Amino acid sequence: MGKTPRSSGTGTTQTTRALAVGLATAVIGAGCAACGSGDQSAGGSRKADGEVTLTWSMWASGTDDRNAWQKVADEVTAENPKIKVELETSPFADYFTKLGTRLAGGSAPCIVSMQSLRAGGYTDGMLPLDDLIAKNKLDIGSFDKSIIEGLAVDGKQYALPYDFGSLVITYNKDMFKAAGVPAPKVGWTMAEFEAAARKLTRGGKYGFAAYPVDLYMFPMLLSRTGAEPVSGDGKLALTDKTMVSGFDWYTGLSAEDHVAPKVPGVDNAFPDTQFLNGNVAMSVNGPWSVLSLRTQAKFDVGLATIPAGPDGTRTYSAGSGFGISKSCKYPDQAFQAIKTMTSAKVLGELGALGRAFPARTAVQDQWYKNAFAGAQEVIDAANRSATPFRTTKNWDQVTKLLSQYGVQAFNGQESGASVLQQVQQQAGTG
């Protein structure tokens, strides 16, 4: 899912360089068209011999991330010699703001990367894929059903998924052992989580990293209280009594119980940074980030399900995929590219790298091959208890407001009810 920092979404476990400026491409395209060399637009170009070059926008967190996506772009040409894909990357924190501007201005890339949480806010500039799916006789039944639904809006499919995942707990095995705390088991409870967090908070270290990031906060609230940020009719419901109660508990882990560190400011990478630095023993994350965290950590990483509340273990799933902008002049070629980018071969390779938990069920074993002992049991259990994370069309605004105002509640400067009221009022119902 979006990947670290606090990406794929897809996490994106869960945890990113500027997009190329569309205007420059358009100007060059106009000049080349005048020379008779072929057709060009902001989203791509076509040579006289029929070769099409498509631009693709994707978030990336560094060189390794970009290299992994470049290999995906190269796979398109290897399978479709007349199609070339030019990769543009941007930090996840900036990606959707820039994408919205480009979609609205008609200068978007042909291939658009999209997170399930934010899909509803960008449909005005994206092409529904249903006709292309039918035309190409693509069987979408081979993808996990929850992420296919997550990338659909109002009954229309706007992207094909490359990853998905259910939110889980990552924990520092070394800290648990040193504190004499038993390792959490699948199905452990909120009471066991809180007891562990208290015992693990010692010597300037904390039991848990709490922070107002959507995917990493709301699963905890869902499992503990059943609270959901969006009502059944699709409206923002942050001031619901159950939500306020859950948010007060969650922020209280830092502000009152002091089992989570104070939050210095708006920094969506804060939980991952605290976890990797060994300052906290537990953090919420997704499978899109788990293997990367394990590689970076200087300690032994374990996985656990989200602690069970009164109704048992509950969590959310989310993921990401690839769609086509409405301004793309080459939708057929863009769809052929996306077919390759979400093929079993490519998703299996991404899974083997730990870059994505594959959206195609047939190749999910590739992710498990590089995972560690106990990971499959936890991920499988999380998937069984997960529901797709539903959001509002203005979810990007909601998440920014939660980060902006939420920090005050974690540091005891504002009540949870006050913070949620501010976010609800400024964001509206969605």
C-alpha positions in Angstrom: 0.0 0.0 0.0 1.6 3.0 -0.1 4.8 2.5 1.7 6.9 4.1 4.4 6.9 6.8 5.4 3.3 6.2 6.5 2.3 5.3 3.0 0.6 1.7 1.4 -0.7 1.2 1.5 -0.9 0.4 1.4 1.5 1.6 3.8 2.2 1.0 3.5 3.7 -0.3 6.3 2.2 1.8 7.3 6.6 4.3 5.9 9.6 9.9 -0.3 11.1 13.5 -4.8 9.3 16.1 -6.7 7.1 15.3 -9.6 8.2 16.4 -13.0 6.4 19.6 -14.1 3.7 18.8 -16.6 3.9 22.2 -18.3 7.5 21.5 -19.5 6.3 18.3 -21.1 3.4 20.1 -22.8 5.7 22.8 -24.2 8.1 20.2 -25.6 5.2 18.2 -27.0 3.9 21.3 -28.8 7.2 21.9 -30.4 7.7 18.2 -31.5 4.2 18.1 -32.9 5.0 21.1 -35.1 8.0 19.2 -36.4 5.7 16.3 -37.4 7.5 13.8 -35.2 4.3 12.5 -33.6 1.6 13.2 -31.1 2.4 14.5 -27.6 0.5 15.5 -24.5 1.2 16.1 -20.8 0.6 12.4 -20.1 2.7 10.9 -22.8 3.6 10.9 -26.5 3.3 8.8 -29.6 5.9 8.5 -32.3 5.1 8.2 -36.0 5.8 4.5 -35.8 3.2 4.0 -33.2 5.5 3.7 -30.1 3.8 5.3 -27.1 5.5 6.7 -24.1 3.4 7.1 -21.0 4.2 9.1 -17.8 3.5 7.3 -14.5 3.4 9.1 -11.1 4.3 7.2 -8.0 5.3 7.9 -4.4 8.8 6.8 -3.3 10.8 7.1 -0.2 14.3 6.9 -1.6 16.6 5.4 -4.2 15.8 1.8 -3.4 12.1 2.5 -3.6 12.5 4.3 -6.9 14.7 1.5 -8.3 12.0 -1.1 -7.4 9.4 0.9 -9.3 11.7 1.5 -12.3 11.9 -2.2 -12.7 8.1 -2.4 -12.8 8.2 0.3 -15.6 10.8 -1.7 -17.5 8.6 -4.8 -17.3 6.0 -3.0 -19.3 8.3 -2.4 -22.2 9.7 -6.0 -22.0 6.1 -7.3 -22.4 4.8 -4.5 -24.7 7.8 -3.2 -26.9 5.6 -0.4 -28.3 4.9 1.0 -24.9 7.4 2.8 -22.7 6.7 4.1 -19.2 8.5 7.2 -17.8 8.4 7.1 -14.0 7.9 10.2 -11.9 8.2 10.0 -8.1 7.3 12.2 -5.2 7.3 11.9 -1.4 4.1 10.4 -0.2 3.5 13.5 2.0 3.3 15.7 -1.1 2.0 13.2 -3.7 -1.8 13.7 -3.4 -1.7 17.5 -3.1 0.3 17.7 -6.3 -1.8 15.0 -8.0 -5.0 16.8 -7.3 -3.6 20.0 -8.9 -2.5 18.2 -12.0 -5.8 16.2 -12.4 -7.8 19.4 -12.0 -5.6 21.2 -14.6 -5.7 18.4 -17.2 -1.9 17.9 -16.9 -1.8 14.7 -15.0 0.3 11.7 -15.9 -1.4 8.9 -17.9 -0.9 6.3 -15.2 -1.9 7.5 -11.7 -1.0 5.6 -8.5 -3.9 5.7 -6.1 -4.4 4.7 -2.4 -7.7 3.1 -1.5 -8.2 5.6 1.3 -8.1 8.5 -1.0 -9.6 7.2 -4.2 -13.0 8.9 -3.6 -11.5 12.3 -3.7 -9.9 12.0 -7.1 -12.5 10.3 -9.3 -13.4 13.6 -11.1 -10.0 13.4 -12.8 -9.8 9.7 -13.3 -11.1 7.3 -15.9 -13.4 4.5 -14.8 -11.8 1.2 -15.9 -14.9 -1.0 -16.2 -15.2 -0.7 -20.0 -11.5 -1.4 -20.4 -11.6 -4.4 -18.0 -14.5 -5.8 -20.1 -12.9 -5.0 -23.4 -9.7 -6.8 -22.4 -11.6 -9.7 -20.7 -9.5 -9.2 -17.5 -10.5 -11.5 -14.6 -10.4 -9.3 -11.5 -11.5 -12.2 -9.4 -7.8 -13.1 -9.1 -7.3 -10.0 -6.9 -8.2 -9.9 -3.2 -11.8 -8.8 -3.1 -11.4 -6.3 -0.3 -8.9 -4.1 -2.2 -10.8 -4.4 -5.5 -13.7 -2.9 -3.5 -11.4 -0.4 -1.8 -10.4 1.0 -5.2 -14.0 1.2 -6.5 -16.1 4.3 -5.9 -19.9 4.4 -6.4 -19.8 1.0 -8.2 -17.1 1.9 -10.6 -13.5 0.6 -10.7 -10.9 3.4 -10.8 -7.7 1.4 -10.3 -6.3 -2.1 -10.4 -4.5 -3.0 -7.1 -0.9 -4.0 -6.7 -0.9 -4.4 -2.9 -3.2 -4.5 0.1 -2.8 -5.4 3.7 -4.5 -5.5 7.1 -3.1 -3.4 10.0 -1.1 -5.3 12.7 1.2 -4.6 15.6 5.0 -4.7 15.1 6.9 -5.2 18.3 10.5 -5.2 19.6 11.2 -8.7 20.7 14.4 -7.6 22.5 12.5 -5.1 24.6 9.8 -7.6 25.5 12.4 -10.1 26.6 14.4 -7.6 28.7 11.2 -6.4 30.5 10.1 -10.0 31.1 6.9 -9.5 29.1 5.4 -12.5 27.3 5.3 -12.2 23.5 1.8 -11.3 22.3 -0.2 -14.1 20.7 -2.8 -14.0 18.0 -6.0 -12.8 19.6 -4.4 -11.1 22.6 -6.6 -8.5 24.4 -6.6 -4.8 25.0 -6.1 -5.5 28.7 -2.9 -7.5 27.8 -1.8 -4.7 25.5 -2.1 -2.1 28.2 -0.4 -4.2 30.8 2.5 -4.9 28.4 2.7 -1.1 27.6 3.0 -0.3 31.3 5.8 -2.8 31.9 7.7 -1.9 28.8 7.7 1.8 29.8 10.9 2.3 31.7 14.3 3.9 31.5 13.2 6.6 29.1 11.7 4.0 26.8 8.0 3.6 26.0 5.6 0.8 25.4 3.8 2.1 22.4 4.0 4.8 19.7 0.6 6.6 19.4 0.1 9.2 16.7 -2.9 10.6 14.8 -2.2 8.9 11.4 -5.4 7.4 10.0 -4.4 3.8 9.2 -2.3 3.5 12.3 -4.8 5.0 14.8 -8.3 4.0 13.7 -7.7 0.2 13.8 -6.9 0.5 17.5 -10.1 2.6 18.1 -12.2 0.2 16.0 -11.1 -2.9 18.0 -11.4 -1.2 21.4 -14.7 0.6 21.0 -16.2 -0.2 17.6 -15.8 3.4 16.6 -15.5 4.2 12.9 -14.6 7.6 11.5 -17.2 7.4 8.7 -20.8 6.6 9.1 -22.8 4.1 7.2 -24.1 6.8 4.8 -20.5 7.9 4.0 -20.4 11.0 6.3 -17.6 12.0 8.5 -18.5 11.0 12.1 -15.6 12.2 14.3 -17.9 13.7 16.9 -19.8 10.5 17.6 -19.7 9.6 21.3 -18.0 6.3 20.7 -15.3 7.9 18.5 -14.6 10.6 21.1 -14.4 7.9 23.8 -11.9 5.9 21.8 -9.9 8.9 20.8 -9.6 10.0 24.5 -8.3 6.6 25.4 -5.8 6.5 22.5 -4.4 10.0 23.1 -4.4 9.3 26.9 -1.8 6.6 26.3 0.6 9.6 25.9 -1.1 12.5 27.7 -2.3 10.6 30.9 -0.8 7.1 31.1 2.6 8.1 29.7 3.1 4.7 28.1 3.6 6.5 24.7 6.0 9.4 24.1 4.9 13.0 23.7 4.6 14.0 20.1 7.0 16.9 19.2 4.9 18.1 16.2 3.4 17.1 12.8 5.6 14.2 11.6 3.9 11.2 10.1 7.1 9.3 10.2 7.3 9.7 14.0 6.0 6.2 14.9 8.4 4.4 12.6 11.3 6.6 13.7 10.6 5.9 17.3 10.2 2.2 16.7 13.4 1.9 14.7 15.4 3.9 17.2 14.4 1.5 19.9 12.4 4.2 21.8 9.1 2.4 21.8 8.4 -1.3 22.0 5.2 -1.4 19.8 3.7 0.3 16.8 0.9 -0.3 14.4 1.9 -1.0 10.8 1.0 -2.7 7.6 2.6 -5.6 5.7 3.8 -3.1 3.0 6.3 -1.8 5.6 7.0 -4.8 7.8 9.8 -6.4 5.9 11.5 -3.0 5.4 11.3 -2.2 9.1 12.8 -5.6 9.9 15.7 -5.0 7.6 16.4 -1.5 9.1 15.9 -2.5 12.7 18.9 -3.4 14.9 16.7 -5.7 17.0 14.4 -8.7 16.4 11.0 -7.7 15.1 7.8 -9.6 15.8 4.2 -9.3 14.7 1.0 -9.4 16.6 -2.7 -8.8 15.8 -4.4 -5.6 16.8 -5.4 -6.3 20.5 -9.0 -7.6 20.8 -11.7 -5.5 22.3 -15.2 -6.5 23.5 -16.1 -7.8 20.0 -12.8 -9.6 19.4 -9.9 -8.6 17.2 -10.9 -6.1 14.6 -8.8 -4.2 12.1 -8.9 -2.4 8.8 -7.4 -3.3 5.4 -6.2 -0.9 2.7 -4.0 -0.9 -0.3 -3.0 0.9 -3.5 -3.2 0.5 -7.2 -2.9 2.1 -10.6 -5.5 4.0 -12.6 -5.7 6.2 -15.7 -6.2 10.0 -15.8 -9.1 11.3 -17.9 -6.6 13.6 -19.7 -4.6 10.6 -20.9 -4.8 10.4 -24.7 -3.7 6.8 -24.8 -6.0 4.9 -22.4 -5.8 1.6 -24.3 -2.0 1.6 -24.0 -2.2 2.8 -20.4 -4.4 -0.1 -19.5 -2.1 -2.6 -21.2 0.7 -1.1 -19.1 -1.4 -1.4 -15.9 -2.2 -5.1 -16.8 1.5 -5.8 -16.8 2.2 -3.7 -13.7 -0.4 -5.7 -11.7 0.4 -9.1 -13.3 1.2 -12.2 -11.2 4.8 -12.0 -12.4 5.3 -8.4 -11.3 3.4 -8.6 -8.1 5.2 -11.8 -7.2 8.5 -10.0 -7.7 7.4 -7.0 -5.5 6.3 -9.5 -2.9 9.6 -11.2 -2.9 11.3 -7.8 -2.3 9.0 -7.1 0.6 7.9 -4.0 -1.3 4.3 -5.0 -1.4 1.9 -7.6 0.0 0.6 -8.8 -3.4 -3.0 -8.0 -4.2 -3.2 -11.2 -6.3 -3.8 -14.0 -3.9 -1.9 -16.6 -6.0 1.4 -14.9 -5.4 1.1 -13.8 -1.8 3.4 -16.7 -0.8 6.3 -14.7 -2.3 5.9 -12.2 0.5 5.8 -15.0 3.1 9.0 -16.5 1.8 10.9 -13.5 3.0 8.9 -13.0 6.2 10.0 -14.3 9.6 8.6 -16.9 11.9 5.0 -16.3 13.0 4.4 -13.6 10.4 2.0 -15.6 8.2 -0.1 -16.7 11.2 -0.5 -13.0 12.2 -1.2 -11.7 8.7 -3.7 -14.4 7.9 -5.5 -13.8 11.2 -5.5 -10.0 10.6 -7.0 -10.5 7.1 -9.8 -12.7 8.5 -10.8 -9.9 11.0 -10.3 -6.9 8.6 -12.8 -4.8 6.8 -11.9 -2.3 4.1 -11.2 1.2 5.4 -14.0 3.5 4.2 -13.3 7.2 3.9 -14.9 10.4 2.7 -14.0 12.2 -0.6 -12.1 14.9 1.3 -10.1 12.4 3.3 -6.8 13.9 2.4 -7.9 17.1 4.1 -9.2 15.1 7.1 -5.9 13.4 7.7 -4.0 16.7 7.5 -6.3 18.3 10.0 -6.0 15.3 12.4 -2.2 15.6 12.3 -2.4 19.4 12.8 -4.7 19.4 15.7 -4.3 15.9 17.1 -0.8 16.6 18.4 -2.3 18.9 21.0 -4.4 16.1 22.4 -1.5 13.7 22.7 0.5 16.3 24.6 -2.4 17.1 27.0 -2.9 20.6 25.6 -6.5 20.0 24.3 -9.2 17.5 25.0 -9.9 14.8 22.5 -13.4 16.0 22.1 -12.2 19.5 21.3 -9.7 18.3 18.7 -12.3 16.1 16.9 -14.8 18.9 16.9 -12.3 21.2 15.2 -11.5 18.6 12.6 -15.2 17.8 12.0 -16.1 21.5 11.6 -13.3 22.4 9.3 -13.5 19.3 7.1 -17.3 19.2 7.0 -19.2 16.0 6.6 -17.3 14.9 3.5 
